[in-house]
Amino acid sequence: MENKNQTLSEHYFDQLYHQREDPWDLATSEYEREKYNTTVGALPELSYVSALEIGCSIGVLTQALLRKCRGILAVDIADAPIAQARNRLRNYPQARIEKMQIPAFFPEELFDLVVMSEVGYFFAMEDLTLLQKKIVEHLQTNGQLLLVHWTPFVPDFPLTGDQVHDFFMECSGDNKPFKHLKHFRADKYRLDLFEKH
């Protein structure tokens, strides 16, 4: 088990994907399929020009997001899921899949959509704070941030899904970076949509 005060490491995910190619059954779970439909359905724009997906895993949500994204950069920390995502999306030239250790590294470009689904709780609060600043810097004015996270407690994770969402809620309001647009809570996950002022 890793130190809960630290962001989960590349090694943690390498081990996870070594044990199972799809550790969360993202490609086969009916729960995940329904959640992805809710996720994409929560996006109010008909089309986004340039999206960033942080923590794309094997690319199942990435593929679903392409229904509304003309271009998407999907990043992950580990080699195995990146290889699977590239294979899954090999016929989608509008999708770029890159290995990247967020938030130490962050894409230089500007985005009109950032999606964080089932990844925020892997960060320690210090790194989540840095990540929030990077998202604000690289999100266009009126660009949107969509968060979707599992809410039950997981012993290995530095944060809970609710802690991640509540942190971003604290960054929304008058004289703050974000405006909160939408909230949805299912039995075991939570969705919040924000727009940059």
N, C-alpha and C positions, 0 to 999 in steps of 0.2 A: 504494500500500500504506500502511496506517495504522501508527502507532507501536505496536509489540507490547507496550509497557508500559502502554497505555491500552485501556480498554474500547472495543469497536467502536462507531462512532457511528451515529446515525440516518441520516446521509448515506451511509454505507457500505451500509446495507440499502436505502435509496431507490434507489441505483444498481443494486444487485443485482436488485431486483424490477422495475426499469425495463427491464433487459436480458431478463429472463424472468419470466413471471407466477408460475411455480412452480419456483424455482431448484434445488430438491433433488428434484423429481418426487415430492413427498409424496402427491399424489392418484393417481398411476398406477403407482408402483414396487411390485413384488411384495415386495422387501426391506422397504420401509417398512410394507406391509400386515402382513407377518409380525411385524415388530418391534412394531407397535401392538397386535396380538393378544397378544404376550408381555407388553407393558407393562400392558395392562388386566388380563390374567390374573394378574399378579403382585400385584395389590391384594387383600388378604385379606378385606376387609369386603364384605358383600353390597351395602351402600349407604353413600354418604357424603353428608352434609347440605350441606356448603358447601366446594367445592374451588376452589383457585387454580391456574391453569396459567400459568406464566411463560414467555413466548416462544411464543405459540400459532401464529404464522405464519398460514397460510391456513385453519386450523381443522379439519384432517383428524383429528388426534389428539383435539382437543376433542370432536368428534362421537363418536369411539369411547369417550371417557371417560364420556359421558352414559349408557352402559350401566350404570355404577355410581354416578353422581353425580346427586343430586336437584337440585343447583344448582351452577353453575360460573361463575367469573369468569375469563375468558381474556384475557391482556394481551399486547401487542406494542408495539415501539417505532416501527414504520413504518406509514404510511397505507395503502399498497397491499395488504399482506397483511391488514390489519384490515378493509378493504372486502370482500375475498374471504371472510374468515371470517364476517363479518356476513351476507353473501349465502348462504353455505353453511348457516348455522345460523338462517336467518330463521324457520323453522318450529319452533324449539326455544326457547320462552320461558324455560326454565330456564337458558339460556346467555346470559351477558352478555359482550360483547366490548368492550374498552376500550383506547385508546391510552395507554400509560404508560411512562415512562422509569424502569425499575427499575435500581438500588436507590435512586436519588435520590428517587423517589416510590414509595410502597407503599400498598396498600389499607388502610384503617383497621380493617376487620372482622377477626374471628377465623375460622380455617378448620380443618376436621378432615382436610384433605388438601391438600398442595402438590405439584405435579408440575413438574419441570424436565427437559424432554426436548430434547436437542440445542440447548442455549442457554448452559450454564454456561461453556463455553470461549470465549465471546464477551467475557467479563468479564476485566479485569485483576484480579490477586489482591487488591488493595486494595478494589475494588468487590465481589468475591466474598465477602470477609470481612464487609463491611457487609451484604450480602445475607443471609448466614448469620444474622447478628444479627436482622435484620428477620423472617426466617422463624421463628426461635425466639420472637420477641415475638408473632407473629400466628398461631402454630400452637397449637391447644388441647392441653392435657395429653392424652396418648395419641393425638394427631393424628399423621398419617404424612406423611413426605416421600419421594417417589419420584424418583430420578435415573436418567436413561437417556441415555448419550452415546456417540458415535462415538469410537473409541479411536486410530485412526491419526493421525499428526502432520499438521497442516494449517498451512502457512507463514503464512497471514494471521492466524491466531487467537492471542490472547495466551496461552492455556492449552491443554493437551490434555484429553481426556475423563478420562483416568486421574488427572491432577492435580486436576481438579474433585472426583472421587469420593474420592480419597485425602485431600483437605482435609476433606471431611465425615466421613470415617472417623475422622480425628483428633479430631472433635467428638463422637465416640460412645464410650460406656463409662461406668463408675462415675464419679459426680460430674461428668458432662458432660451437655450438653443432650439428646443422642440415644442411643437404643439401636438397634443394628444388627440388623435382622430377616432380611434376605435379600440374597444376592449371586448374580448370574448373569452369566457372560461368554460372549458369542457370538464369532464370528470377528472382527467389526469393531465391536462395541458392547458396552457394559457396563451392567448394571442393578444398583442398590442401593436397598434400602428401609430406611427408618429410622422410629423412633417416638419422639416427644418424651416424656421422663420427666415 
